[in-house]
Amino acid sequence: MNPHHTDIVQLSLVDVADRYVSAYNDGDLETLGALLSDDIRFWRHNQDFCLEGREAAAQFLAEILAGFSDRQIIDRRGIYAVGDQVIIEHTWVGTAATDVPGHADKGTTLRLEAATFLRIRDGLIAEYHDYA
């Protein structure tokens, strides 16, 4: 086995994660959808739900982007590739553009310390686990 093969695989995993964060911060729904596998399992553990499939996950992301139009993943304290996963430690911040039941009233700014786990398969996000 090529001794650098692992490094190349790890860099590609981190690249997928970086592209996801950039698209999320830019509100680029087309790129976000393109990074999701058709059979993605999308977990939001703080809200205790899981969505299955690209369409459902992309719709949820569209709703978040609309509800928190200035949302950003900031202060990435760590990004680690382990096996087929990338773990991102970060801060999520956003101001509610409208009332978001169960989360915030319009105009309220939320700041959440979070960890996101992405399982990457064939260059796409196959599992998404968010803990905030």
C-alpha positions in Angstrom: 0.0 0.0 0.0 1.2 3.5 -0.9 2.2 5.2 2.4 0.6 8.4 1.3 -2.7 6.9 0.2 -4.3 7.4 3.7 -3.3 11.1 3.6 -4.9 11.5 0.2 -8.1 9.9 1.4 -8.2 12.0 4.5 -7.7 15.2 2.6 -10.5 14.4 0.2 -12.8 13.8 3.2 -11.9 17.1 4.7 -12.4 18.8 1.3 -15.9 17.4 1.2 -16.6 18.8 4.7 -15.0 22.2 3.8 -17.2 22.4 0.6 -20.3 21.6 2.7 -19.5 24.4 5.3 -18.7 26.9 2.5 -21.9 26.1 0.7 -23.9 26.3 3.9 -22.4 29.6 4.9 -23.0 31.0 1.3 -26.6 29.7 1.2 -25.7 27.7 -1.9 -28.6 25.1 -1.9 -27.5 23.7 -5.3 -24.0 22.7 -4.0 -25.5 21.5 -0.7 -27.8 19.2 -2.5 -25.0 18.0 -4.8 -22.9 17.0 -1.8 -25.6 14.7 -0.3 -25.9 11.0 -1.3 -29.3 9.9 -2.6 -29.8 7.7 0.5 -28.4 10.1 3.2 -29.5 9.7 6.8 -29.6 13.2 8.2 -29.8 13.3 12.1 -30.5 16.3 14.2 -29.8 14.8 17.7 -30.8 18.0 19.6 -34.2 17.9 18.0 -34.4 14.1 18.1 -35.2 13.4 14.4 -33.7 11.7 11.4 -34.5 12.5 7.7 -33.8 9.9 5.0 -33.0 10.8 1.4 -31.5 13.7 -0.4 -34.8 15.4 -1.1 -35.9 15.5 2.6 -32.4 16.6 3.8 -32.2 19.3 1.1 -35.7 20.6 2.0 -34.7 20.8 5.6 -31.6 22.7 4.8 -33.6 25.1 2.6 -35.9 25.8 5.6 -33.0 26.5 7.9 -31.4 28.8 5.4 -34.7 30.7 4.9 -35.5 30.8 8.7 -32.0 32.0 9.6 -30.8 33.9 6.5 -27.6 35.1 8.2 -26.7 31.7 9.7 -23.0 30.8 9.7 -20.8 27.9 10.9 -18.0 29.8 12.5 -15.0 29.3 14.8 -14.1 25.9 13.5 -12.0 24.7 16.4 -11.2 21.4 14.9 -11.8 19.3 11.9 -10.8 15.7 12.1 -10.9 12.9 9.5 -11.2 9.4 11.1 -11.9 6.4 8.9 -14.8 7.5 6.6 -15.9 10.3 8.9 -15.1 13.9 9.4 -15.8 15.6 12.7 -16.2 19.3 12.8 -16.2 21.2 16.2 -17.7 24.6 15.6 -20.0 27.4 16.6 -23.3 27.9 14.8 -24.8 31.4 14.9 -27.9 32.8 13.3 -30.7 35.4 13.7 -34.3 34.1 13.2 -35.8 35.8 10.2 -39.3 34.7 11.3 -40.7 33.0 14.3 -39.2 29.5 14.4 -41.3 27.4 16.7 -39.3 25.5 19.3 -36.2 27.5 18.5 -36.5 31.3 18.5 -38.8 34.3 18.0 -38.2 36.6 15.1 -35.1 38.7 15.6 -33.6 36.4 18.2 -29.9 35.5 17.7 -28.9 32.0 18.6 -25.4 30.9 19.3 -24.8 27.1 19.6 -21.6 25.2 20.4 -21.8 22.2 18.1 -20.1 19.1 16.7 -21.1 17.7 13.3 -20.1 14.2 12.2 -20.2 13.5 8.4 -19.8 10.0 7.1 -18.5 10.3 3.5 -19.0 7.6 0.9 -17.8 8.0 -2.7 -17.2 11.8 -2.2 -20.8 12.4 -0.9 -22.2 12.9 2.6 -24.0 9.6 3.4 -24.7 10.3 7.1 -25.0 13.7 8.9 -25.1 13.8 12.7 -25.5 17.2 14.3 -25.1 17.8 18.0 -25.7 21.3 19.3 
